[in-house]
Amino acid sequence: MTMTFEAIFEDGVLKPTSPLNISEHKKVTFIIKDETGESFDILSLASMVYEGLSPDDIEDIEKLATDRSRFSRD
């Protein structure tokens, strides 16, 4: 049987947030996924690239990034 459930770690014990349909003393294996870590979508990450740069700096970087004259197929 495969089951997904949420739990809170409290006083050294994982406590499910809702009742589980598991018999007492049943041995189970589970994977812990930390839900509190910050997650960023790709647009948020991309916007951080230019953080703290002036508009002129951003323009220079974008010109360099899109200038294909230096690309080579040697």
PyMOL commands that set and color helices and strands:
alter all, ss='L'
color gray80, all
select helices_A, chain A and resi 42-48+55-66+68-70
alter helices_A, ss='H'
color red, helices_A
select strands_A, chain A and resi 7-10+13-16
alter strands_A, ss='S'
color yellow, strands_A
deselect
rebuild
show_as cartoon
